[in-house]
Amino acid sequence: AAKAVCDWIEDRGDLDPEHIAIWGVSLGGYYAPRAAAHEKRIRACIALSGPYEWDKIWDGLPELTRETFRVRSHCATEADARAKARELTMVQAAPRIKCPIFIVTGREDRLVPASHAESLARSVAGPVELMIVEDGGHNANNRPYRYRSRTADWLAAQFGLPKI
């Protein structure tokens, strides 16, 4: 999907393909860095509360989240979904991330522990900034004022733009 989006941006005359960034939240916080690892036209990445290894958090996920994943992954059983979750890992992909990445997590996140963000930060090859919101929950959405402006300013700086 990232390749298709980057191709589409390149085909548009009104968009600058040199300024492609990706921002993902929760499971999107897994897919955004994964896209950055495989699509070199992505020049900056922001990841919020993404799992480093999806299967490592499986047992702690709410049943509704596991069931949603099962259905959307087209798996017949929860066991099949768990096997699919094992494929969602950044272990091999993270070292391929060369673009700057800003990783945000909440220390109090009960779904994706902050250790996943720390693992991602240690594993990437490019410049990395890690922000742990000490009293933040999942996506640090209980403390958005602690990270939103900072991430927006960081992203603007990656492209030489003024702070927001």
Secondary structure, 3 states (H helix, E strand, C coil): CHHHHHHHHHHCCCCCCCCEEEEEECCHHHHHHHHHHHCCCEEEEEEECCCCEHHHHHHHCCHHHHHHHHHHCCCCCHHHHHHHHHCCECCCCHHHCCCCEEEEEECCCCCCCHHHHHHHHHHCCCCEEEEEECCCCHHHCCCHHHCHHHHHHHHHHHCCCCCC
